[in-house]
Each structure stands twice: as C-alpha cells, then as structure tokens.
Amino acid sequence: MLEKLFKLKQNQTTLKQEVVAGLTTFLTMAYIIFVNPMMLADAGMDHGAVFVATCLAAAIGCLVMGLVANYPIALAPGMGLNAFFTYTVVGEMGYSWETALGAVFLSGICFLVLSLVRIREWIVNSIPMSLRVGIAAGIGLFLALLALKSAGIVVANPATLVTMGDITAFPALMATLGFFLIIAMVHHGMKSAVVISILAITLLGVLFGDVQYQGMVSAPPSVMPTLMKMDLSNVLEVSMLSVVFAFLFVDLFDTSGTLVAVAQRGGFLDDKGRLPRLNRALTADSTATIAGAMLGTSTTTSYVESTAGVSAGGRTGLTAVVVGLLFIGALFISPLAGMVPAYATAGTLFYVAILMMSGLVQVEWEDITEAAPVVVVCILMPLTFSIATGIAMGFISYAVIKLMSGRYKDLTAGVVVLAALFIAKFIYG
C-alpha cells in the first residue's frame, strides 16, 4: 500500500528513511505548538483550544500534502501570520478574533480558487522580488521586536519611545540564554535545537519557582471555545478586504518560496525548473488554512523547516504523513504546552527573525530604486507595530520611486493597482 501511495522505490527511499525524515522535520518545527497558542491568546483566544487547533490544522495540512501531492513538505500555522492576526488585526485595528478568523477563512478560499484556476504564477510574477524579500524581512524584524518586548529587554519610554529594560531580570536572562542555546545548537547541526531550548528554559523556570509544574501528559483540551467561531459578517468591509489580501499575499509568497526552497534541496524540480504537481501542493496549503480557520487558528502554511527532513532523506509524501501523525500525538502534551512561559519562546522568535531576514542578500543594494522600498518595509513594520502598514507603504514607495525615477517600465499592473488601493485606504480609511 505504501509503495502504491508514495512510490518509495521510484523515489529511491525506504520506510525507515521516510520515518526518520518525518521525525527530523517535526522536531525542527514543533516549537509552533508552544508559540502559536501563546501568541493567539494575546488576541483573547482560549489557549487550550488554540493548542488543539494548531495541532489539528498542522496534521490536516501534512496529511493532505503527503497523500495528495506526495511531497515531504510539512505545514502548520505560520509565524508572522499569527503576529499579524493578533497584533495588527485584533490589537491595532480593533476587530474581534472571530472576525480575524473569518478573514483567514476567506483568504484560504481565495487561495484555493487561485490554485485551481492556475493564475498564481501571474500574481507571483507581478510582485517584484525586492518587495517579496522586504516583506519577509520586515516580518522578521517585527517578530524580533515582539521577542524583545515579551522578555522585557525592550520597554516603552515616553521620551524615546523605546529603551532598554532590566536585562538582569529573570525573564530577560532566560530569554537571552534560550536564544544563545538555539544559535549554539544550530551551529552544531542539532535539528531539534528550538524545541530543546524551549523545554530547557521552561525547566529552569520550574526549578527556580517561576513556573508551576502542571504535569506532562493529559487528554487534549476542548476545541469548542474556538471551533467554527469565525465571523464572516464584517469581512467584506473595505478595511477588512485589505486584511484578507494581506493574509492571502503573505501566505501566497511564503508558500511559493518554501516550495521552491524545499524542491531545490530535494531535487524535485523538472528540467525546466518547475515543480510537478504544484497545484496539488498549493491545494494542500489552502485546504489547511480553511480547516485551521474553522478549528480556530491563524493561517496554516508550508514550513521551510521541511528542508531538514529532506536533508535527512525524505523524498515522498510519507515524510509529511509521519509529521502529521506526530502532531496528532502532540495533542496529549497540553499540560507541557501550558507551562511554557513567554520568555521561553522569546529566543525562538528572535531566531526565526534571523531566518526571515536572511533573504536580504537577494536585494540589489546597488540599485537605490530597488533597495529603498525594502528599507521602508523593514523599518515601518516594527516601528508602526503593523505588518499591514509595512506592506502598504512598501508598495506605495516602490510605485512612487519608480515613477519619479523614470523607471516606470519596472512597474507591473499588479504593483500599480495595489499601490493605488493602499493610497485610497489611507485617504478614506
């Protein structure tokens, strides 16, 4: 049955090799089951319900990817998108988390339609590489600010907006130690560095009496507080349409970039550099987003950590299926997830920020008309505490700079339309 489903011999792999690859991928991305519930709890959502929704959405995405697309690519609620959900849509714009879930659901439907009608390539190609890279890096900087804020390393100051907090305080010290642990372990090639760091810092919190021990294993919490609670009544408002677009936009490019990265690492691209069964892979991603919104979590997307499993020998969808089954097993460690303090995940957020900013090497820094919009995006996202604002100002600045520099031929219809829409949004609210 496995041979028929995954074509193991054709892909020169074995059951053992795929299981090891799946375990490797899971260990590199399992941090999301600790980070995502904590972040969405800041939006007023039930921590236990989001924990279950996170595990189930990841499991659904992985199983669909493995069984339908037959690729060793794992999915889970995406970092950055959960921050946009909590701190921009709910925190800054004032919408309820139910309405935010409705926007995630609608973005998933749009993504599914785009995948089925095969116009994804046109959308991707219409957005300049510099803006794609800038948005990813900007989100990285936003996550870094969140990490420093949650650890108390950066605090508010009426005179300078922000300043250094008490770095000798226990949370700041633990967050710093967690970050250093991750970097050291990653340097030495440890695939589970992030999870080990989170667990180690949590254990230190227990030993020093800062965290109360709640046990390790129990039946999963109820998902009812978030199940099917999405509110679609407000998603067609003008301001919410921009939110839906932002969810769709970030997921679209995050997924595209991840698929290309994993495909290149695993040698899955054909002679023309294209990924076979691309639409199936995109369908798995959009299906997982829709299911996740129904369960109660932010956008589910493909994880670049899948490259760890590919490096360990993963070549078929069986790897993704193994990851999905492990996420189902993770449902029973909710007490452990509930013990993890914010400072234990701060180092993880900072590490993810580094990964997201690494793409800046692709920017044509010698071309000021390409570099300037990137800097605009990267600076405004964290300083306005809004991913949406950073994206909007990036498109506007790119269009205006190209026009004023006489480089109007660099502009695509997609950039012009989006820049005009963002300008209209700022003018009319």
Helices and strands as residue ranges (DSSP letters): H 2-6, H 15-29, H 32-41, H 47-64, I 65-69, E 75-77, H 81-83, I 84-92, H 97-117, H 120-126, H 129-150, E 154-157, E 161-164, H 170-187, H 193-207, H 238-266, H 278-295, E 300-302, H 306-311, H 317-329, G 330-333, H 334-339, H 342-357, G 358-362, H 368-383, H 387-404, G 408-410, H 413-428
